[in-house]
Amino acid sequence: MKSFLNKIRMPDKSGSTLNKVLFCLLFIVLGLALGVLQKWLDNTAVNELPLFLQQLDITNFFGRIAIWILLGTIISVYSKTPQKAAINTFLFLISMVSGYYLYCNFVVGFLPVSYMMIWFVASFISFFLSYICWYAKGKGIVAIIISSLILGALFSQAFIITQGIYYTYILEVITFAIGLVILFRKPKEFLIEVLLSVVFGVAFQYLFSYLSLY
């Protein structure tokens, strides 16, 4: 399986140990900062924010999943190897969750343990998903399907299809657009990728709607 995936996209194993450590520290610091920022926004009255941030509904945006899928995808596909993609994304997300709940505990004085555990489990799962996501920038049908699944997840957050057709938040539409740019490929393959992403996005929405009933 590993040799098959390597044919889709060959890893670049260059880079010194110092650079690897510095990049790991960078993702840890970035994750902690964004986690604290997210919780600070949660506890800041909307009317205290600049008007353009109020209009963009920035607080709800960071509280939803799309931005974190996008950031995880960016880290994954631009890492030099799938192993680095898994490690870097995991360090970023686990640090983000840690920063968020450290702020909850020491600043807000409240620690929702059940929600915290869900996000920690999601961070550990991201380790394996990021390894696979690294191959989204490769060639062939497998790479197209992987990238379409990522875009489908972003599409499902940006647009509602199962209850009419409309978008949710403008920032999530922008997030989906950025995903298209990052995962852009040759025109014919890109068209297939986009069409599949819509199919996957609608499927995700129906699946989540079904699961919410139980």
Secondary structure, 3 states (H helix, E strand, C coil): CHHHHHHHCCCCCCCCHHHHHHHHHHHHHHHHHHHHHHHHHHCCCHHHCCHHHHHHCHHHHHCCCHHHHHHHHHHHHCCCCHHHHHHHHHHHHHHHHHHHHHHHHHHHCCCCHHHHHHHHHHHHHHHHHHHHHHHHHCCCHHHHHHHHHHHHHHHHHHEECCCCCEECCHHHHHHHHHHHHHCCCCHHHHHHHHHHHHHHHHHHHHHHHHHCCC
